[in-house]
Amino acid sequence: MTFSPTDKDHPEHVNDKITGGDNNFPLGDVFASGGALDRFPTARQWDVVAQQPYLSLPAEATSDSHCGQASRYIPYDDEESIIAKGRLSRDKRYGGTIVWTLQQLRLPSGATGGRTRDTLIQALRTGFLS
């Protein structure tokens, strides 16, 4: 899937191409030691509407083989966004939710930021069940 952003508030990105699809960039790769989050710790941004982090990488950044091309925008979920989604679900009294690609919540050993393999699973528990 490829599309061009049309955000009028950010005209500098109108000609950018965003290419991707489900599982093009596994979540474990974001948190892997030496991965994008580890190499570019200041690239993390926060979307206040979606309550989700994303990486806004410098122009010279290249992605790993999963993306197939250089990537500058990588949305992902972390502990903060998972807890926020759980709280929203509980606050709105939703009768159910979907957790996409649950198997990706188990992080690789040595994940960046000292995260344990179960950090995101614990966030799921905190956000949705606590």
C-alpha positions, 0 to 999 in steps of 0.5 A: 500500500502506498499513499501520499500525505495530504496534511495541509498543516505540513506542506513539506510532506505533501510529496512524501510517499508512505509505503507499508502494510500489515507486518512490514515492520514487526514491532520487535524490530522497533525495540530491538537492540540496535534498532530504530528506537535505539539508534535514534532515541530523539526521533520518538514523537507522540500523536496526541489524537491517536495517543500513539508514538511514532518515529520521525527519522532523519532523512539519511536514516534507512530501515531494515530489510522489512521495509524494503526502502528507506523509512522516515515515519514508523508508527508503533505501540509502546507501553504508554499507548497500549495503556492509553488504549486500554483506559479509553476502552474501559472509560467508554465502556466498550464491550470488547476490543481487538488486539492486532498481532498479539504475538508481536507484544513479546519483545526480543531479548535485550530490548532497548530502554531496558524493557523486558520481553513481557513489558508490552504484555504487562502494559496490555494487562495494566491498560485493559484489566486494571 
